[in-house]
Amino acid sequence: MSDTEITTAAALYSDGHSAATIGRRLGFDPQTVIKGLRSVGVPIRPRPGRTPR
């Protein structure tokens, strides 16, 4: 992901969009989106239905 794509993903994620939704929109796998978000320090929300570790 480019810096611009990560910035866009971070904005969408902070608006409540899921990594899967962002990935579909930007053309990336959800895990790639998560990795990009983590690279800029965005806290990752637990997935719905999963208990946090």
PyMOL Python script that loads the backbone (N, CA, C, O; Angstrom):
from pymol import cmd

cmd.read_pdbstr("""\
ATOM      1  N   MET A   1       0.842  -1.182   0.000  1.00  0.00           N
ATOM      2  CA  MET A   1       0.000   0.000   0.000  1.00  0.00           C
ATOM      3  C   MET A   1       0.886   1.244   0.000  1.00  0.00           C
ATOM      4  O   MET A   1       1.909   1.295   0.682  1.00  0.00           O
ATOM      5  N   SER A   2       0.476   2.233  -0.769  1.00  0.00           N
ATOM      6  CA  SER A   2       1.199   3.505  -0.790  1.00  0.00           C
ATOM      7  C   SER A   2       0.811   4.324   0.445  1.00  0.00           C
ATOM      8  O   SER A   2      -0.161   4.011   1.133  1.00  0.00           O
ATOM      9  N   ASP A   3       1.577   5.363   0.708  1.00  0.00           N
ATOM     10  CA  ASP A   3       1.261   6.248   1.835  1.00  0.00           C
ATOM     11  C   ASP A   3      -0.135   6.847   1.689  1.00  0.00           C
ATOM     12  O   ASP A   3      -0.867   6.972   2.671  1.00  0.00           O
ATOM     13  N   THR A   4      -0.500   7.214   0.471  1.00  0.00           N
ATOM     14  CA  THR A   4      -1.818   7.794   0.227  1.00  0.00           C
ATOM     15  C   THR A   4      -2.922   6.776   0.514  1.00  0.00           C
ATOM     16  O   THR A   4      -3.944   7.120   1.106  1.00  0.00           O
ATOM     17  N   GLU A   5      -2.718   5.535   0.098  1.00  0.00           N
ATOM     18  CA  GLU A   5      -3.707   4.487   0.355  1.00  0.00           C
ATOM     19  C   GLU A   5      -3.834   4.188   1.843  1.00  0.00           C
ATOM     20  O   GLU A   5      -4.934   3.946   2.339  1.00  0.00           O
ATOM     21  N   ILE A   6      -2.717   4.205   2.551  1.00  0.00           N
ATOM     22  CA  ILE A   6      -2.756   3.979   3.995  1.00  0.00           C
ATOM     23  C   ILE A   6      -3.491   5.118   4.688  1.00  0.00           C
ATOM     24  O   ILE A   6      -4.271   4.882   5.610  1.00  0.00           O
ATOM     25  N   THR A   7      -3.251   6.345   4.253  1.00  0.00           N
ATOM     26  CA  THR A   7      -3.956   7.497   4.823  1.00  0.00           C
ATOM     27  C   THR A   7      -5.456   7.385   4.578  1.00  0.00           C
ATOM     28  O   THR A   7      -6.256   7.653   5.474  1.00  0.00           O
ATOM     29  N   THR A   8      -5.835   6.991   3.374  1.00  0.00           N
ATOM     30  CA  THR A   8      -7.253   6.799   3.045  1.00  0.00           C
ATOM     31  C   THR A   8      -7.838   5.679   3.900  1.00  0.00           C
ATOM     32  O   THR A   8      -8.932   5.819   4.447  1.00  0.00           O
ATOM     33  N   ALA A   9      -7.115   4.575   4.014  1.00  0.00           N
ATOM     34  CA  ALA A   9      -7.582   3.444   4.816  1.00  0.00           C
ATOM     35  C   ALA A   9      -7.755   3.850   6.277  1.00  0.00           C
ATOM     36  O   ALA A   9      -8.737   3.470   6.914  1.00  0.00           O
ATOM     37  N   ALA A  10      -6.812   4.615   6.809  1.00  0.00           N
ATOM     38  CA  ALA A  10      -6.896   5.060   8.204  1.00  0.00           C
ATOM     39  C   ALA A  10      -8.125   5.940   8.426  1.00  0.00           C
ATOM     40  O   ALA A  10      -8.801   5.819   9.448  1.00  0.00           O
ATOM     41  N   ALA A  11      -8.410   6.817   7.479  1.00  0.00           N
ATOM     42  CA  ALA A  11      -9.587   7.679   7.599  1.00  0.00           C
ATOM     43  C   ALA A  11     -10.869   6.851   7.561  1.00  0.00           C
ATOM     44  O   ALA A  11     -11.778   7.072   8.360  1.00  0.00           O
ATOM     45  N   LEU A  12     -10.939   5.901   6.637  1.00  0.00           N
ATOM     46  CA  LEU A  12     -12.124   5.038   6.546  1.00  0.00           C
ATOM     47  C   LEU A  12     -12.277   4.186   7.803  1.00  0.00           C
ATOM     48  O   LEU A  12     -13.384   4.015   8.314  1.00  0.00           O
ATOM     49  N   TYR A  13     -11.166   3.656   8.297  1.00  0.00           N
ATOM     50  CA  TYR A  13     -11.197   2.810   9.494  1.00  0.00           C
ATOM     51  C   TYR A  13     -11.669   3.623  10.704  1.00  0.00           C
ATOM     52  O   TYR A  13     -12.451   3.133  11.519  1.00  0.00           O
ATOM     53  N   SER A  14     -11.194   4.852  10.813  1.00  0.00           N
ATOM     54  CA  SER A  14     -11.622   5.692  11.944  1.00  0.00           C
ATOM     55  C   SER A  14     -13.093   6.082  11.834  1.00  0.00           C
ATOM     56  O   SER A  14     -13.725   6.421  12.835  1.00  0.00           O
ATOM     57  N   ASP A  15     -13.637   6.034  10.620  1.00  0.00           N
ATOM     58  CA  ASP A  15     -15.070   6.290  10.412  1.00  0.00           C
ATOM     59  C   ASP A  15     -15.921   5.052  10.691  1.00  0.00           C
ATOM     60  O   ASP A  15     -17.148   5.103  10.608  1.00  0.00           O
ATOM     61  N   GLY A  16     -15.250   3.923  11.028  1.00  0.00           N
ATOM     62  CA  GLY A  16     -15.979   2.718  11.400  1.00  0.00           C
ATOM     63  C   GLY A  16     -16.034   1.625  10.359  1.00  0.00           C
ATOM     64  O   GLY A  16     -16.643   0.581  10.593  1.00  0.00           O
ATOM     65  N   HIS A  17     -15.404   1.844   9.198  1.00  0.00           N
ATOM     66  CA  HIS A  17     -15.391   0.810   8.169  1.00  0.00           C
ATOM     67  C   HIS A  17     -14.483  -0.336   8.594  1.00  0.00           C
ATOM     68  O   HIS A  17     -13.501  -0.122   9.305  1.00  0.00           O
ATOM     69  N   SER A  18     -14.805  -1.547   8.163  1.00  0.00           N
ATOM     70  CA  SER A  18     -13.988  -2.716   8.485  1.00  0.00           C
ATOM     71  C   SER A  18     -12.808  -2.814   7.529  1.00  0.00           C
ATOM     72  O   SER A  18     -12.794  -2.198   6.464  1.00  0.00           O
ATOM     73  N   ALA A  19     -11.815  -3.607   7.938  1.00  0.00           N
ATOM     74  CA  ALA A  19     -10.664  -3.843   7.069  1.00  0.00           C
ATOM     75  C   ALA A  19     -11.100  -4.537   5.787  1.00  0.00           C
ATOM     76  O   ALA A  19     -10.546  -4.275   4.719  1.00  0.00           O
ATOM     77  N   ALA A  20     -12.087  -5.421   5.884  1.00  0.00           N
ATOM     78  CA  ALA A  20     -12.584  -6.119   4.692  1.00  0.00           C
ATOM     79  C   ALA A  20     -13.234  -5.142   3.716  1.00  0.00           C
ATOM     80  O   ALA A  20     -13.001  -5.219   2.509  1.00  0.00           O
ATOM     81  N   THR A  21     -14.043  -4.227   4.234  1.00  0.00           N
ATOM     82  CA  THR A  21     -14.695  -3.226   3.388  1.00  0.00           C
ATOM     83  C   THR A  21     -13.658  -2.309   2.744  1.00  0.00           C
ATOM     84  O   THR A  21     -13.741  -1.997   1.556  1.00  0.00           O
ATOM     85  N   ILE A  22     -12.692  -1.889   3.535  1.00  0.00           N
ATOM     86  CA  ILE A  22     -11.632  -1.014   3.014  1.00  0.00           C
ATOM     87  C   ILE A  22     -10.825  -1.752   1.947  1.00  0.00           C
ATOM     88  O   ILE A  22     -10.493  -1.188   0.905  1.00  0.00           O
ATOM     89  N   GLY A  23     -10.518  -3.006   2.219  1.00  0.00           N
ATOM     90  CA  GLY A  23      -9.766  -3.806   1.258  1.00  0.00           C
ATOM     91  C   GLY A  23     -10.487  -3.938  -0.073  1.00  0.00           C
ATOM     92  O   GLY A  23      -9.878  -3.798  -1.134  1.00  0.00           O
ATOM     93  N   ARG A  24     -11.782  -4.207  -0.016  1.00  0.00           N
ATOM     94  CA  ARG A  24     -12.562  -4.298  -1.265  1.00  0.00           C
ATOM     95  C   ARG A  24     -12.538  -2.972  -2.009  1.00  0.00           C
ATOM     96  O   ARG A  24     -12.400  -2.944  -3.232  1.00  0.00           O
ATOM     97  N   ARG A  25     -12.669  -1.893  -1.285  1.00  0.00           N
ATOM     98  CA  ARG A  25     -12.705  -0.568  -1.912  1.00  0.00           C
ATOM     99  C   ARG A  25     -11.364  -0.197  -2.558  1.00  0.00           C
ATOM    100  O   ARG A  25     -11.325   0.388  -3.641  1.00  0.00           O
ATOM    101  N   LEU A  26     -10.269  -0.548  -1.876  1.00  0.00           N
ATOM    102  CA  LEU A  26      -8.957  -0.139  -2.358  1.00  0.00           C
ATOM    103  C   LEU A  26      -8.234  -1.227  -3.151  1.00  0.00           C
ATOM    104  O   LEU A  26      -7.190  -0.972  -3.751  1.00  0.00           O
ATOM    105  N   GLY A  27      -8.794  -2.446  -3.152  1.00  0.00           N
ATOM    106  CA  GLY A  27      -8.186  -3.526  -3.921  1.00  0.00           C
ATOM    107  C   GLY A  27      -7.107  -4.300  -3.196  1.00  0.00           C
ATOM    108  O   GLY A  27      -6.158  -4.781  -3.815  1.00  0.00           O
ATOM    109  N   PHE A  28      -7.248  -4.423  -1.873  1.00  0.00           N
ATOM    110  CA  PHE A  28      -6.270  -5.149  -1.076  1.00  0.00           C
ATOM    111  C   PHE A  28      -6.951  -6.200  -0.207  1.00  0.00           C
ATOM    112  O   PHE A  28      -8.140  -6.096   0.096  1.00  0.00           O
ATOM    113  N   ASP A  29      -6.190  -7.200   0.185  1.00  0.00           N
ATOM    114  CA  ASP A  29      -6.638  -8.189   1.152  1.00  0.00           C
ATOM    115  C   ASP A  29      -6.813  -7.488   2.511  1.00  0.00           C
ATOM    116  O   ASP A  29      -6.048  -6.577   2.829  1.00  0.00           O
ATOM    117  N   PRO A  30      -7.807  -7.899   3.319  1.00  0.00           N
ATOM    118  CA  PRO A  30      -7.992  -7.262   4.625  1.00  0.00           C
ATOM    119  C   PRO A  30      -6.744  -7.290   5.512  1.00  0.00           C
ATOM    120  O   PRO A  30      -6.498  -6.343   6.259  1.00  0.00           O
ATOM    121  N   GLN A  31      -5.957  -8.366   5.437  1.00  0.00           N
ATOM    122  CA  GLN A  31      -4.735  -8.431   6.256  1.00  0.00           C
ATOM    123  C   GLN A  31      -3.701  -7.408   5.800  1.00  0.00           C
ATOM    124  O   GLN A  31      -2.923  -6.910   6.613  1.00  0.00           O
ATOM    125  N   THR A  32      -3.686  -7.096   4.532  1.00  0.00           N
ATOM    126  CA  THR A  32      -2.785  -6.052   4.018  1.00  0.00           C
ATOM    127  C   THR A  32      -3.216  -4.696   4.559  1.00  0.00           C
ATOM    128  O   THR A  32      -2.381  -3.864   4.913  1.00  0.00           O
ATOM    129  N   VAL A  33      -4.524  -4.483   4.619  1.00  0.00           N
ATOM    130  CA  VAL A  33      -5.052  -3.234   5.178  1.00  0.00           C
ATOM    131  C   VAL A  33      -4.645  -3.120   6.644  1.00  0.00           C
ATOM    132  O   VAL A  33      -4.165  -2.072   7.075  1.00  0.00           O
ATOM    133  N   ILE A  34      -4.835  -4.192   7.410  1.00  0.00           N
ATOM    134  CA  ILE A  34      -4.469  -4.181   8.835  1.00  0.00           C
ATOM    135  C   ILE A  34      -2.978  -3.875   8.992  1.00  0.00           C
ATOM    136  O   ILE A  34      -2.593  -3.062   9.832  1.00  0.00           O
ATOM    137  N   LYS A  35      -2.151  -4.522   8.190  1.00  0.00           N
ATOM    138  CA  LYS A  35      -0.703  -4.294   8.257  1.00  0.00           C
ATOM    139  C   LYS A  35      -0.375  -2.828   7.968  1.00  0.00           C
ATOM    140  O   LYS A  35       0.459  -2.231   8.648  1.00  0.00           O
ATOM    141  N   GLY A  36      -1.028  -2.252   6.962  1.00  0.00           N
ATOM    142  CA  GLY A  36      -0.810  -0.843   6.637  1.00  0.00           C
ATOM    143  C   GLY A  36      -1.246   0.081   7.762  1.00  0.00           C
ATOM    144  O   GLY A  36      -0.560   1.053   8.079  1.00  0.00           O
ATOM    145  N   LEU A  37      -2.393  -0.227   8.365  1.00  0.00           N
ATOM    146  CA  LEU A  37      -2.878   0.588   9.480  1.00  0.00           C
ATOM    147  C   LEU A  37      -1.926   0.507  10.667  1.00  0.00           C
ATOM    148  O   LEU A  37      -1.616   1.519  11.295  1.00  0.00           O
ATOM    149  N   ARG A  38      -1.469  -0.697  10.969  1.00  0.00           N
ATOM    150  CA  ARG A  38      -0.533  -0.870  12.088  1.00  0.00           C
ATOM    151  C   ARG A  38       0.775  -0.122  11.834  1.00  0.00           C
ATOM    152  O   ARG A  38       1.397   0.374  12.773  1.00  0.00           O
ATOM    153  N   SER A  39       1.191  -0.040  10.575  1.00  0.00           N
ATOM    154  CA  SER A  39       2.462   0.614  10.257  1.00  0.00           C
ATOM    155  C   SER A  39       2.464   2.098  10.594  1.00  0.00           C
ATOM    156  O   SER A  39       3.522   2.708  10.752  1.00  0.00           O
ATOM    157  N   VAL A  40       1.271   2.670  10.701  1.00  0.00           N
ATOM    158  CA  VAL A  40       1.183   4.095  11.068  1.00  0.00           C
ATOM    159  C   VAL A  40       0.587   4.284  12.461  1.00  0.00           C
ATOM    160  O   VAL A  40       0.205   5.393  12.835  1.00  0.00           O
ATOM    161  N   GLY A  41       0.510   3.192  13.225  1.00  0.00           N
ATOM    162  CA  GLY A  41       0.101   3.294  14.625  1.00  0.00           C
ATOM    163  C   GLY A  41      -1.387   3.328  14.888  1.00  0.00           C
ATOM    164  O   GLY A  41      -1.802   3.718  15.979  1.00  0.00           O
ATOM    165  N   VAL A  42      -2.204   2.934  13.926  1.00  0.00           N
ATOM    166  CA  VAL A  42      -3.651   2.915  14.131  1.00  0.00           C
ATOM    167  C   VAL A  42      -4.004   1.709  14.999  1.00  0.00           C
ATOM    168  O   VAL A  42      -3.652   0.583  14.647  1.00  0.00           O
ATOM    169  N   PRO A  43      -4.694   1.916  16.132  1.00  0.00           N
ATOM    170  CA  PRO A  43      -5.115   0.775  16.953  1.00  0.00           C
ATOM    171  C   PRO A  43      -6.172  -0.047  16.216  1.00  0.00           C
ATOM    172  O   PRO A  43      -7.122   0.503  15.659  1.00  0.00           O
ATOM    173  N   ILE A  44      -5.998  -1.350  16.219  1.00  0.00           N
ATOM    174  CA  ILE A  44      -6.891  -2.240  15.493  1.00  0.00           C
ATOM    175  C   ILE A  44      -7.991  -2.731  16.425  1.00  0.00           C
ATOM    176  O   ILE A  44      -7.728  -3.221  17.524  1.00  0.00           O
ATOM    177  N   ARG A  45      -9.226  -2.588  15.960  1.00  0.00           N
ATOM    178  CA  ARG A  45     -10.384  -3.048  16.740  1.00  0.00           C
ATOM    179  C   ARG A  45     -10.479  -4.579  16.663  1.00  0.00           C
ATOM    180  O   ARG A  45     -10.071  -5.180  15.669  1.00  0.00           O
ATOM    181  N   PRO A  46     -11.020  -5.209  17.722  1.00  0.00           N
ATOM    182  CA  PRO A  46     -11.241  -6.656  17.619  1.00  0.00           C
ATOM    183  C   PRO A  46     -12.322  -6.943  16.584  1.00  0.00           C
ATOM    184  O   PRO A  46     -13.235  -6.140  16.388  1.00  0.00           O
ATOM    185  N   ARG A  47     -12.213  -8.092  15.923  1.00  0.00           N
ATOM    186  CA  ARG A  47     -13.227  -8.480  14.950  1.00  0.00           C
ATOM    187  C   ARG A  47     -14.528  -8.775  15.668  1.00  0.00           C
ATOM    188  O   ARG A  47     -14.508  -9.295  16.783  1.00  0.00           O
ATOM    189  N   PRO A  48     -15.658  -8.455  15.055  1.00  0.00           N
ATOM    190  CA  PRO A  48     -16.951  -8.748  15.685  1.00  0.00           C
ATOM    191  C   PRO A  48     -17.093 -10.243  15.973  1.00  0.00           C
ATOM    192  O   PRO A  48     -16.760 -11.084  15.138  1.00  0.00           O
ATOM    193  N   GLY A  49     -17.588 -10.556  17.159  1.00  0.00           N
ATOM    194  CA  GLY A  49     -17.799 -11.943  17.527  1.00  0.00           C
ATOM    195  C   GLY A  49     -16.557 -12.621  18.092  1.00  0.00           C
ATOM    196  O   GLY A  49     -16.619 -13.791  18.470  1.00  0.00           O
ATOM    197  N   ARG A  50     -15.441 -11.920  18.156  1.00  0.00           N
ATOM    198  CA  ARG A  50     -14.212 -12.497  18.693  1.00  0.00           C
ATOM    199  C   ARG A  50     -13.915 -11.859  20.025  1.00  0.00           C
ATOM    200  O   ARG A  50     -14.163 -10.669  20.218  1.00  0.00           O
ATOM    201  N   THR A  51     -13.393 -12.627  20.931  1.00  0.00           N
ATOM    202  CA  THR A  51     -12.988 -12.064  22.218  1.00  0.00           C
ATOM    203  C   THR A  51     -11.547 -11.561  22.087  1.00  0.00           C
ATOM    204  O   THR A  51     -10.687 -12.253  21.542  1.00  0.00           O
ATOM    205  N   PRO A  52     -11.296 -10.356  22.591  1.00  0.00           N
ATOM    206  CA  PRO A  52      -9.929  -9.809  22.498  1.00  0.00           C
ATOM    207  C   PRO A  52      -8.963 -10.617  23.341  1.00  0.00           C
ATOM    208  O   PRO A  52      -9.338 -11.176  24.372  1.00  0.00           O
ATOM    209  N   ARG A  53      -7.719 -10.674  22.895  1.00  0.00           N
ATOM    210  CA  ARG A  53      -6.670 -11.389  23.640  1.00  0.00           C
ATOM    211  C   ARG A  53      -6.103 -10.537  24.725  1.00  0.00           C
ATOM    212  O   ARG A  53      -5.212 -10.975  25.452  1.00  0.00           O
TER     213      ARG A  53
END
""", "prot")
cmd.dss("prot")
cmd.show_as("cartoon", "prot")
cmd.util.cbc("prot")
cmd.orient("prot")
